[in-house]
Amino acid sequence: MKLIYQVEDKPKFPQLIVFALQQLLAIMAATIAVPAIVGHDMSSTAALFGAGVGTLVYLLFTQFKSPVFLGSSFAFLGSMAAAFAGGVSMQLGYLGLILGALLAGLVYVVIAIVVKVAGVKWINKLMPAVVIGPIVAIIGLSLAGNAVGDLTKGNVTHEVTEKVAEIVDAEAGQAQIVDSVSNVQSASPYLCLVVGLITLAVTMLCSVYGKKMLKMIPFIMGILAGYAVAAIFTVIGNATDTASLQIINFSIFDGIKAFAVPDFTFLKAAKGFSELDGSYFLTIFAAYVPVAFVVFAEHIADHKNLSSIIDVDLTEKPGLHRTLLGDGVGSFAGAIFGGCPNTTYGESIGCVAISGNASVITILYTAILAILISFIGPFATFLATIPSCVMGGVCMALYGFIAVSGLKMIQKVDLNENRNLFVVSVILIAGVGGLTVSFGDVTITSVACALILGILTNTILKGAKPAAAPEVKERDKE
């Protein structure tokens, strides 16, 4: 894969700002989605600030040799929900978020020490290309449903009131008719699909046919084109009171302050120490530590993928122990401010691959930009108004590149050998099929399940001798 800017290259300052904004757009939606899903008044801007801080820590530990952004981890959603379970106070729940991130980070530190002492050869033997390649592909394919689902969604909703029967006396089975209010999307899904496909088309055209700078910022151009089309439809829809044309929710801008300090997690968590006890600590331990081992597998896959893009083995230079320390400590640092444990983002890696810009200084500027934007109300709100269909169009390319990067890793693997064919087959089917295993609040993701099955399959079949080539068999007969 040809890169326009290598890891150590430094684009000019005006270009850096644009490149950083593109990276920020690539990771923005997922980073702010995690606190929104968890709820409990978690701040999206604080999560963005925390992601910036976590990335800075990661860059320091990796000696500015690994160009990837750290964002809010979806793998810890169940763990974060467990911090607030059981009717605990808001303050104790926020403290649990920080304690959990600390425990998860310590898992990374322990593994990093083991790797430093034992080296990385055992990991390469445990997870060779035949295992890690399809796993990287699964990371992209597992996100495909999100991209496709977003293609038909806008940001504007309206309330719908329906008459429904509700049981008011369980024993008597009596029911009464009550009003049920729900939010329904306003925009036509077909119109949203058109906007999403326009976004995708502009992104592809700029990447393939664009010249110089235009070729390096396909996501920005795609998002701007999609946003402009959606804005035109929305303005017409608002003027004519046509709900099916209303894609962008401009009302979000009402009452926005020019400058606002994010609602940092540690400010609320500080009040929860008086309520902390051993039982709650064990709950947090059980919710976070097992998931940290799962995310470790995704850490390996992400860095193997990035290594193949920049043509430098990051497990050797700067070293897997450094990437693990950067990820673990960065995740904890980010959670102090935003509450969300961080992880390396496939969207960021996909952005590097498509734009051809692996400059680590771009990631540094992205982290700084994320921190600054979290204080600027209007700009953060503008990013929040980008409709789902626009991001869906961009993510079709991003997630697809992640999947293709994984498939490229197995190009040199001989799939005529049944042992290799079985390993790849098991991983792809388990991952695409969405195999997950849950133990209480802990869920082993489909990516982790696919990796575990792939490692087991490869280990079991590793002793099998390769079949002789047909021409060799003929000579043997003679």
C-alpha positions as CSV (number, residue, x, y, z in Angstrom):
1,M,0.0,0.0,0.0
2,K,1.6,3.3,-1.1
3,L,1.7,6.0,1.5
4,I,2.0,9.7,0.6
5,Y,3.2,10.6,4.1
6,Q,5.3,8.1,6.1
7,V,5.1,7.9,9.9
8,E,8.0,10.3,10.5
9,D,6.9,12.8,7.9
10,K,5.7,16.3,8.9
11,P,3.1,17.9,6.5
12,K,2.8,21.7,6.5
13,F,0.8,23.3,9.3
14,P,-2.3,24.2,7.2
15,Q,-2.4,20.7,5.8
16,L,-2.0,19.2,9.3
17,I,-5.1,21.0,10.6
18,V,-7.2,19.6,7.7
19,F,-5.7,16.1,8.1
20,A,-6.4,16.2,11.8
21,L,-10.0,17.3,11.2
22,Q,-10.4,14.4,8.9
23,Q,-9.2,11.9,11.5
24,L,-11.5,13.6,14.1
25,L,-14.5,13.1,11.8
26,A,-13.6,9.5,11.3
27,I,-13.6,8.7,15.0
28,M,-16.1,11.3,16.3
29,A,-19.4,9.4,16.0
30,A,-18.2,6.3,17.8
31,T,-16.3,8.2,20.5
32,I,-19.3,10.2,21.6
33,A,-21.8,7.4,21.1
34,V,-20.5,5.3,24.0
35,P,-21.4,7.8,26.8
36,A,-24.7,8.4,25.1
37,I,-25.5,4.7,25.2
38,V,-24.4,4.2,28.8
39,G,-26.5,7.3,29.9
40,H,-26.4,8.4,33.5
41,D,-25.7,12.0,32.3
42,M,-22.3,11.0,31.0
43,S,-20.8,13.8,28.9
44,S,-20.0,13.3,25.3
45,T,-17.6,16.3,25.2
46,A,-15.8,14.9,28.3
47,A,-15.4,11.6,26.4
48,L,-13.9,13.5,23.5
49,F,-11.5,15.3,25.8
50,G,-10.6,12.0,27.4
51,A,-10.0,10.4,24.0
52,G,-7.6,13.2,23.2
53,V,-5.7,12.9,26.5
54,G,-5.6,9.1,26.1
55,T,-4.1,9.4,22.6
56,L,-1.4,11.8,23.8
57,V,-0.4,9.3,26.5
58,Y,-0.4,6.5,23.9
59,L,1.9,8.5,21.5
60,L,4.3,9.2,24.4
61,F,4.6,5.5,25.3
62,T,5.0,4.5,21.7
63,Q,7.7,7.1,21.0
64,F,5.5,8.7,18.3
65,K,5.9,5.6,16.1
66,S,2.4,4.3,15.9
67,P,-0.1,6.5,14.0
68,V,-3.5,5.6,15.5
69,F,-6.1,7.4,17.6
70,L,-7.6,6.1,20.8
71,G,-11.4,6.4,21.2
72,S,-14.1,5.2,23.5
73,S,-14.3,1.4,23.6
74,F,-17.5,-0.3,22.9
75,A,-16.2,-3.5,24.4
76,F,-16.6,-2.0,27.9
77,L,-20.3,-1.0,27.5
78,G,-21.5,-3.8,29.7
79,S,-18.8,-3.1,32.3
80,M,-19.7,0.5,32.4
81,A,-23.4,-0.3,32.9
82,A,-22.4,-2.6,35.8
83,A,-20.8,0.3,37.5
84,F,-24.2,1.9,37.9
85,A,-26.2,-1.3,38.5
86,G,-27.8,-2.2,41.8
87,G,-29.1,1.3,42.5
88,V,-25.8,2.8,43.5
89,S,-25.5,6.5,43.7
90,M,-24.4,8.5,40.7
91,Q,-21.2,9.5,42.5
92,L,-20.2,5.9,43.3
93,G,-21.1,4.9,39.7
94,Y,-18.7,7.5,38.3
95,L,-16.0,6.4,40.7
96,G,-16.6,2.8,39.5
97,L,-15.9,4.0,35.9
98,I,-12.5,5.2,36.9
99,L,-11.6,2.2,39.1
100,G,-12.7,-0.1,36.3
101,A,-10.5,1.7,33.8
102,L,-7.6,1.5,36.2
103,L,-8.0,-2.3,36.7
104,A,-8.3,-2.8,32.9
105,G,-5.2,-0.7,32.4
106,L,-3.3,-2.8,35.0
107,V,-4.1,-5.9,33.0
108,Y,-2.4,-4.3,30.0
109,V,0.6,-3.3,32.2
110,V,1.0,-6.9,33.4
111,I,0.8,-8.3,29.9
112,A,3.3,-5.7,28.7
113,I,5.8,-6.8,31.4
114,V,5.3,-10.4,30.3
115,V,5.9,-9.4,26.7
116,K,9.0,-7.4,27.6
117,V,10.5,-10.4,29.4
118,A,9.3,-13.2,27.0
119,G,9.4,-11.3,23.7
120,V,6.8,-11.4,21.0
121,K,7.7,-14.6,19.1
122,W,5.2,-16.6,21.1
123,I,2.4,-14.2,20.1
124,N,3.5,-14.5,16.4
125,K,3.4,-18.3,16.8
126,L,0.0,-18.2,18.6
127,M,-1.5,-15.8,16.1
128,P,0.2,-16.1,12.7
129,A,-1.1,-14.5,9.5
130,V,-3.7,-17.3,8.9
131,V,-5.3,-16.3,12.3
132,I,-4.7,-12.6,12.5
133,G,-5.7,-11.9,8.9
134,P,-9.3,-13.1,9.0
135,I,-9.6,-11.5,12.5
136,V,-8.8,-8.1,11.1
137,A,-11.3,-8.8,8.3
138,I,-13.9,-9.6,11.0
139,I,-13.3,-6.4,12.8
140,G,-14.4,-4.5,9.6
141,L,-17.2,-6.9,8.8
142,S,-18.6,-6.8,12.3
143,L,-19.1,-3.1,11.9
144,A,-20.8,-3.4,8.5
145,G,-24.3,-3.6,10.0
146,N,-23.7,-0.2,11.8
147,A,-22.7,1.5,8.5
148,V,-25.6,0.0,6.5
149,G,-28.1,0.8,9.3
150,D,-27.0,4.4,9.5
151,L,-27.4,4.9,5.7
152,T,-31.2,5.2,6.1
153,K,-31.3,7.4,9.2
154,G,-31.4,11.1,9.8
155,N,-31.2,13.1,13.0
156,V,-34.7,14.6,13.2
157,T,-37.5,12.7,15.1
158,H,-41.0,13.6,15.9
159,E,-43.4,12.2,18.6
160,V,-46.1,9.8,17.7
161,T,-48.9,9.1,20.1
162,E,-50.8,5.8,19.9
163,K,-53.7,4.4,21.8
164,V,-52.6,1.1,23.4
165,A,-54.1,-1.3,26.0
166,E,-52.2,-1.5,29.2
167,I,-52.8,-4.0,32.0
168,V,-53.6,-2.1,35.2
169,D,-54.5,-5.1,37.4
170,A,-52.4,-8.1,36.9
171,E,-54.6,-10.4,38.9
172,A,-57.8,-9.4,37.3
173,G,-56.3,-9.0,33.9
174,Q,-58.0,-5.6,33.5
175,A,-56.8,-3.3,30.8
176,Q,-57.3,0.4,30.0
177,I,-56.6,2.4,26.9
178,V,-53.7,4.8,27.5
179,D,-51.5,7.0,25.3
180,S,-48.1,5.7,24.3
181,V,-45.6,8.3,23.1
182,S,-42.6,7.3,21.0
183,N,-40.1,9.1,18.8
184,V,-40.1,8.2,15.1
185,Q,-37.7,9.4,12.4
186,S,-39.0,12.2,10.3
187,A,-36.9,11.9,7.1
188,S,-37.7,9.3,4.4
189,P,-35.2,6.4,4.7
190,Y,-35.0,6.4,0.9
191,L,-34.0,10.1,0.9
192,C,-31.4,9.4,3.6
193,L,-30.1,6.5,1.5
194,V,-29.6,8.8,-1.4
195,V,-27.7,11.3,0.8
196,G,-25.5,8.5,2.2
197,L,-24.7,7.2,-1.3
198,I,-23.8,10.7,-2.5
199,T,-21.4,10.9,0.5
200,L,-19.9,7.6,-0.4
201,A,-19.6,8.5,-4.1
202,V,-17.8,11.8,-3.4
203,T,-15.5,10.1,-1.0
204,M,-14.5,7.5,-3.6
205,L,-14.2,9.9,-6.5
206,C,-11.9,12.2,-4.4
207,S,-9.8,9.3,-3.3
208,V,-9.4,7.8,-6.7
209,Y,-9.4,10.8,-9.1
210,G,-8.5,13.6,-6.8
211,K,-5.2,15.5,-7.2
212,K,-2.7,16.4,-4.4
213,M,-4.6,17.6,-1.3
214,L,-8.0,16.6,-2.6
215,K,-6.9,13.0,-2.8
216,M,-5.8,13.0,0.9
217,I,-9.0,14.4,2.4
218,P,-11.7,12.2,0.8
219,F,-13.7,11.9,4.0
220,I,-13.9,15.7,4.6
221,M,-15.1,16.2,1.0
222,G,-17.6,13.3,1.2
223,I,-19.0,14.5,4.5
224,L,-19.2,18.2,3.3
225,A,-21.0,17.1,0.2
226,G,-23.4,14.8,2.0
227,Y,-24.1,17.4,4.7
228,A,-24.8,20.1,2.0
229,V,-27.3,17.9,0.2
230,A,-29.0,16.9,3.5
231,A,-29.1,20.6,4.6
232,I,-30.8,21.6,1.3
233,F,-33.5,19.0,1.8
234,T,-33.9,19.9,5.5
235,V,-34.3,23.6,4.7
236,I,-37.0,22.8,2.1
237,G,-38.6,20.4,4.6
238,N,-38.7,23.0,7.3
239,A,-40.1,25.7,4.9
240,T,-42.8,23.5,3.6
241,D,-43.5,21.6,6.8
242,T,-42.6,18.3,5.1
243,A,-41.3,15.9,7.7
244,S,-40.0,13.4,5.1
245,L,-37.4,16.0,4.0
246,Q,-36.1,16.9,7.4
247,I,-32.8,15.1,7.8
248,I,-30.6,17.4,10.0
249,N,-31.8,18.5,13.5
250,F,-30.7,22.1,13.5
251,S,-32.6,22.7,16.7
252,I,-29.6,21.3,18.6
253,F,-27.9,24.7,18.1
254,D,-30.6,26.4,20.3
255,G,-29.1,27.8,23.5
256,I,-25.5,26.6,22.7
257,K,-22.8,28.4,24.6
258,A,-19.7,29.6,22.8
259,F,-17.5,28.1,25.5
260,A,-18.3,25.4,28.0
261,V,-16.2,23.3,30.3
262,P,-17.0,19.5,29.8
263,D,-18.5,17.7,32.8
264,F,-15.4,15.7,33.7
265,T,-15.9,12.3,35.4
266,F,-13.4,12.8,38.2
267,L,-15.4,15.8,39.5
268,K,-18.4,13.6,40.3
269,A,-16.3,10.5,41.2
270,A,-14.5,12.4,44.0
271,K,-17.7,12.4,46.0
272,G,-18.1,8.6,45.8
273,F,-15.1,7.5,47.9
274,S,-17.2,7.6,51.1
275,E,-19.6,5.0,49.7
276,L,-16.9,2.6,48.3
277,D,-16.8,-0.8,49.9
278,G,-15.2,-4.2,49.2
279,S,-18.4,-5.7,47.6
280,Y,-18.7,-2.9,45.0
281,F,-14.9,-3.1,44.2
282,L,-15.3,-6.8,43.5
283,T,-18.2,-6.1,41.2
284,I,-16.1,-3.6,39.3
285,F,-13.2,-6.1,39.2
286,A,-15.4,-8.8,37.7
287,A,-16.9,-6.5,35.2
288,Y,-13.7,-5.0,33.8
289,V,-10.8,-7.4,34.1
290,P,-12.1,-10.2,31.9
291,V,-13.1,-7.7,29.2
292,A,-9.5,-6.3,29.3
293,F,-8.2,-9.7,28.1
294,V,-10.7,-9.7,25.3
295,V,-9.7,-6.2,24.2
296,F,-6.0,-7.3,24.3
297,A,-6.8,-9.6,21.4
298,E,-8.3,-6.7,19.4
299,H,-5.2,-4.6,20.3
300,I,-3.0,-7.2,18.6
301,A,-5.3,-7.3,15.5
302,D,-5.4,-3.5,15.2
303,H,-1.6,-3.2,15.4
304,K,-1.0,-6.1,13.0
305,N,-3.3,-4.4,10.6
306,L,-1.6,-1.0,11.0
307,S,1.8,-2.7,10.7
308,S,0.8,-4.1,7.3
309,I,-0.3,-0.6,6.1
310,I,2.8,1.3,7.2
311,D,5.1,-1.6,6.4
312,V,6.7,-1.6,9.9
313,D,6.1,-4.3,12.5
314,L,4.8,-2.3,15.5
315,T,5.2,-5.3,17.7
316,E,8.9,-5.0,17.2
317,K,9.3,-1.3,16.7
318,P,8.5,0.4,19.1
319,G,7.5,-2.9,20.6
320,L,4.3,-4.6,21.7
321,H,5.1,-3.8,25.4
322,R,5.1,-0.1,24.5
323,T,1.8,-0.2,22.6
324,L,0.2,-2.2,25.4
325,L,1.5,0.3,28.0
326,G,0.3,3.2,25.8
327,D,-3.1,1.7,25.4
328,G,-3.6,0.7,29.0
329,V,-2.3,3.9,30.7
330,G,-3.9,6.0,28.0
331,S,-7.2,4.3,28.5
332,F,-7.1,5.0,32.3
333,A,-6.1,8.6,31.7
334,G,-8.9,9.1,29.3
335,A,-11.4,7.5,31.7
336,I,-10.4,10.0,34.5
337,F,-11.8,12.8,32.3
338,G,-14.5,11.1,30.2
339,G,-15.3,7.9,32.1
340,C,-14.8,5.7,29.0
341,P,-11.9,3.3,28.6
342,N,-10.2,4.0,25.3
343,T,-8.9,1.6,22.7
344,T,-7.2,1.9,19.3
345,Y,-9.7,2.7,16.6
346,G,-10.2,0.8,13.4
347,E,-11.8,3.9,11.9
348,S,-8.5,5.7,12.5
349,I,-6.5,2.9,10.9
350,G,-8.9,2.9,7.9
351,C,-8.4,6.6,7.5
352,V,-4.7,6.1,7.4
353,A,-5.1,3.5,4.7
354,I,-7.5,5.4,2.4
355,S,-5.8,8.8,2.7
356,G,-2.3,7.4,2.5
357,N,-1.3,9.7,5.4
358,A,0.5,7.8,8.2
359,S,2.1,10.9,9.7
360,V,2.1,10.4,13.4
361,I,2.1,14.2,13.8
362,T,-1.4,14.2,12.3
363,I,-2.5,12.0,15.2
364,L,-0.9,14.4,17.6
365,Y,-2.8,17.3,16.1
366,T,-6.0,15.2,16.1
367,A,-5.6,14.6,19.9
368,I,-5.0,18.3,20.5
369,L,-8.0,19.2,18.3
370,A,-10.2,16.8,20.2
371,I,-9.3,18.4,23.5
372,L,-9.8,22.0,22.2
373,I,-13.1,21.2,20.4
374,S,-14.6,19.7,23.6
375,F,-14.6,23.3,25.0
376,I,-16.1,24.9,21.9
377,G,-19.8,24.5,22.0
378,P,-20.8,25.5,18.5
379,F,-18.2,23.4,16.7
380,A,-18.8,20.3,18.8
381,T,-22.5,20.8,18.2
382,F,-22.0,21.1,14.4
383,L,-20.2,17.8,14.5
384,A,-23.1,16.3,16.4
385,T,-25.5,17.5,13.7
386,I,-23.9,15.5,11.0
387,P,-26.7,13.0,10.2
388,S,-26.3,9.3,10.5
389,C,-26.8,8.7,6.8
390,V,-23.7,10.9,6.0
391,M,-21.5,9.0,8.5
392,G,-22.9,5.8,7.2
393,G,-21.7,6.6,3.7
394,V,-18.2,7.4,4.9
395,C,-18.1,4.3,7.2
396,M,-19.0,2.0,4.3
397,A,-15.5,2.9,2.9
398,L,-13.8,2.9,6.3
399,Y,-15.0,-0.5,7.5
400,G,-14.6,-2.0,4.1
401,F,-10.9,-1.0,4.0
402,I,-10.4,-2.6,7.4
403,A,-11.9,-5.9,6.1
404,V,-9.9,-5.8,2.9
405,S,-6.7,-5.1,4.9
406,G,-7.3,-8.3,6.8
407,L,-7.9,-10.3,3.6
408,K,-4.6,-9.0,2.2
409,M,-2.8,-10.5,5.1
410,I,-3.8,-14.0,4.1
411,Q,-2.7,-13.6,0.4
412,K,0.5,-15.5,1.1
413,V,-1.3,-18.2,3.1
414,D,-1.8,-21.4,1.1
415,L,-5.5,-21.9,1.3
416,N,-5.2,-25.1,-0.7
417,E,-4.1,-26.7,2.5
418,N,-7.1,-27.9,4.5
419,R,-5.6,-26.9,7.9
420,N,-5.3,-23.3,6.8
421,L,-8.7,-23.4,5.1
422,F,-10.3,-24.7,8.4
423,V,-8.7,-21.9,10.5
424,V,-9.9,-19.1,8.2
425,S,-13.3,-20.7,7.8
426,V,-13.9,-21.0,11.5
427,I,-12.9,-17.4,12.2
428,L,-15.0,-16.0,9.4
429,I,-18.1,-17.9,10.2
430,A,-17.9,-17.3,14.0
431,G,-17.2,-13.6,13.4
432,V,-19.8,-12.9,10.6
433,G,-22.3,-15.1,12.4
434,G,-21.9,-12.9,15.6
435,L,-21.0,-15.7,18.0
436,T,-20.9,-14.3,21.5
437,V,-20.6,-15.9,25.0
438,S,-21.9,-14.2,28.2
439,F,-21.0,-14.8,31.8
440,G,-23.1,-12.5,33.9
441,D,-22.2,-8.9,33.0
442,V,-19.2,-10.0,31.0
443,T,-19.7,-10.7,27.3
444,I,-17.0,-12.1,25.0
445,T,-17.5,-10.3,21.8
446,S,-17.8,-12.0,18.4
447,V,-14.3,-10.8,17.4
448,A,-12.8,-12.4,20.6
449,C,-14.8,-15.6,20.2
450,A,-13.6,-15.9,16.6
451,L,-10.0,-15.3,17.7
452,I,-10.2,-17.9,20.4
453,L,-11.7,-20.5,18.0
454,G,-9.1,-19.6,15.4
455,I,-6.2,-20.1,17.8
456,L,-7.6,-23.4,19.0
457,T,-8.2,-24.6,15.5
458,N,-4.7,-23.6,14.4
459,T,-3.1,-25.2,17.4
460,I,-4.9,-28.5,16.9
461,L,-4.1,-28.7,13.2
462,K,-0.6,-27.2,13.4
463,G,1.0,-30.6,13.5
464,A,-0.6,-31.8,10.3
465,K,1.9,-32.2,7.4
466,P,1.2,-30.2,4.3
467,A,-0.1,-32.2,1.4
468,A,2.4,-32.9,-1.3
469,A,1.9,-31.1,-4.6
470,P,0.3,-33.1,-7.4
471,E,3.5,-33.1,-9.5
472,V,5.5,-34.4,-6.5
473,K,3.1,-37.3,-6.1
474,E,3.5,-38.2,-9.7
475,R,7.3,-38.3,-9.4
476,D,7.0,-40.4,-6.3
477,K,4.9,-43.0,-8.1
478,E,7.6,-43.2,-10.8
